[in-house]
Amino acid sequence: MKRTIIISILVAIIFIPGINWSHFGVIIPSDDIISHKDNKRVKLEIKFMHPFEWQLMNMEKPKRFGVVVNDKNYDLLSELKEKKIKNLSVWETLYSIKEPGNHIFYVEPMPYWEPAEEKFIIHYTKVIINALGKEEGWDKEIGLKAEIIPLTRPYGLWAGNVFQGIVKFNGKPVPYGEVEVEFYNPQAKIKAPDDPFITQVIKTDSNGIFTYAMPKAGWWGFSAINTADYTLKHQGKDYPVEIGAVLWVRTKEMR
């Protein structure tokens, strides 16, 4: 009886209007700028989660994972290692920097079924690491179905800097689209005074460009959501597919 009551309460909480359950694809590297004096081995953590609330979802092995360096696309899917956190799967790998240039890491996950919203979720996620001083190409478009192209160099950022990007879906800018912004908040150490503080919401302009000033040092995720032009089946029924373009950037305190 007690178990039934607890389950009922949890289900009710999930469906309460107004609670923010923003999902983010996550790629967090151990560093975003690799200089000649730094360790050339970079650890990358890949997750699907609510980053501010520090709530993980189970993530199947991605469909694609790779890196674009100097116009070359390297498939790294076989390099991923599964890790369990409270019986939920996340993924990680070690990557050795071998050449100068911007390293654009990307992941295309398997569709995630979200029962609370009755839809599938696919977030095409990127992070950009600069290596050994060569900076050309940080604004390169790599051809994902949904993609945020940085208009501000996505590294070497101070807390308080403004970041701009252009949202593209099927290769075209998305005017007046919503962009969700969340802080990567390990162990949920920072507490939000109210739900709207958890996920910041901004919109692109008529050219698909968004602007946001990051107030704190750490990793910031930008997620632009669109709806796919196809559906996927779950238990014999067709459901919509949320397509996210996600980009992560890091800020540091000026001391």
N, C-alpha and C positions, 0 to 999 in steps of 0.2 A: 504493500500500500504506500509506504513512504517513498519507495523508488518511483512509483507511478506519479506521485505528487511532484517529486523533484524534476522528473522528465518533463512534466506538463509546464512547470515554471520556466524551465530552460527554453522550451519551444516558444512560450509566450514572450520571453525576453527577446528572442531572435526576431520576432515579428513586430515588436513595438515600433511604431513610426517615429522617425527622428533620430534613432540611434545610428551613428555613422559606422558603416562596415566597409569602408573603402579598401579595395584590394590593390596590391602593388606587386608586380614582378620586381625582383631584386637581384642585382649583381653588385656586390660590394668587394672591391679589391683591397689588399693590404696596404696599397699606396697608389696614388694617382699620378705621381711624378717620379720617374726613376732617373736619377743622375748617374754620372760615371762612377761616383764613389759609393752608390747604393748597392744593396743586394739585388741581383738581377732576377731572383726567383720571387714571383708574385703569387700570393694565394688569392683565389677568387671564390666567394661564397654566393651560391645561387639559391634563392628561396621564393616562396609565394606566401605573402603575409600581409597583416595590417602593421606597418612599420612603427607608427607612433605608439600604438597600444601593445606592440610586441606580441602579437598573436600569430602563430604559424598555421598554415594550412598544409595538408599533405600534397607533395609535388611529385608527380610521376617523372620518370626520366624524360628530359626534354626531347622534342622532335629534332631540333637543331641547336647547336652551340658552336660558335666559332669566333674568329677574330679577323678583322681586315687591317692589313699593314701595308702601306705603300702600294695600294691598289691590288694587293693579293689577298684572296680570301682563303683562310685556313680552317678546315673542319677539325674541331676539337672535341666532338661528342664522345669519342671513345676514351678521352682523358678524364671524364667526369667520374667521381667516386661518390657513392651514396653514403649519407650520414643520417642516423636516426636521432631525433630529439623528441622525447616523450612519444615514441612510436610514430612520429611523423617524419617523412622523408624530405631532406634537403640535399643539396649537391655542392661539391667543392672540387677544386683542382689546383695544382701548382703549375704555373706557366713560366718558362724561362725566356726572358727578353734576349733576343739575339741580334737585333738591328735597331738603329735609330728610327724614330718616327712615331706618329700617333697610332696607338693600338686600340681599335674600336671593337670591343667585345660585345657580342649580341647573343640572345637566346630566344628561340621560339618554343614555347612549352606545348605540351599536349593540352587539349581542351579540358578545362576544369569545370565540373558540374557543380553549380551553386544552387542547392534546393531552396534556400530562403528567398532567392530572387527569381527562381525558375528560368535560369539561363545558363549558357556556357560562357566561360571567360578565357580569352587568349590574350596575353600581354607580351608584345614584342618589346624586349627590354635591352637597353644599351648602357655601357659605361665606357669612357674614353680615358686611356692612360697615355701620358706623354713619356717618351723614352729617349734619353741621351741627347736632349737638346734640340732635336729636329721637330719644328712645330707646324709645318705646312700640312693642311688637310684635316684639321680638327672639325671642319664644317662639312665633311664629305657625307653625301647621302649614299647609303649602302644598299638601298632597294628593298627594304622590308615593306610588308603590306601596310603597316602603320609605323610611322617614324617621326621622332622629334629631331630636327636639324638645329644644332646650336648656332645662334647668331652672336653669342658671347663665347669667348674661348672657355671651354668647360673645365679648366684647371687653373691653378694659380689665383684662386679667388679668396678674397677676404670676407669674413662675416660682415654683412651689411651691403655687399656688392649687389648690383642689379644683374639679373640673368635674363636673357632673351632667347627665345627659340621659335621656330616655325613648325607647326603641326602639319604633317602630310598623311593622307589616307588614300591608298591606291595611287600614290605618286602625285596627288594634287593637294594644294593647301586647303585647310579646313577653316573657313571664316566663322567667327562668332561661336566657336566650339568651347566647351568647358574643359579646363585643365585643373586637375586636383594636385595639390602639393602637400607632401608630408615629410616630416623629419624622421630620420632613422634613429630610433630612440631605444638603445639597448636596455633590456630589462625594465622598460617603461619607467625609467628613473624620473623623467620630467612628467609632471601631472598637469593635464589641461583643466582650466577652471570650468569650462563648459564644453559640450560636444562640438560646437562649431570651430573651436580652436584646434581640434585634432587634425582635421583636413581643411587646409586653406583652399578656396575655390576662386579661380580667376577665369577670364575668357579671352580667346584670341580676338584680334581685330579683323577688319575686312580682308586682310591679306594672310590670315592664319597665324599671326605673330602674337606671342604672349610675353609679358614682362612681370618679373617678381623679384623683390629684394629679400635676400635670405638673412634673417636677423641673428642667427647663431652659428657657431662653428660646428661642423659635422657634415654628414651626408644628407642631401636633399633629393627627394624623388619627385619628378614631374610626370603625371599620367594623364594623357589625353584620350578620352573614351569615344568610340564610335560604334555603330552597329553594323555587323557584317551583312553582305548581300546574299547570304545563304543561311540555312538553319542546320541544326544537328539533332539527331534523334536520341531520346532518352526514354527507355521503356516503351518504345513504339510510337512516341509522340514527338512532333517537331518543336524545337525550342530556338529562340533567338541566340545569337552569339555576340557577346561584347568583345570588341577588338580594342585593345589598349596600346598606345605608343608610350613607352616609359623611358625616361632618361635620368640617370643619377649623376650628381655633381657634388663636389666637396668644397667646403669653405674652412678657412682657418682664422683664428683670432690674430689680430695685429697686436703685437706686444712690444 
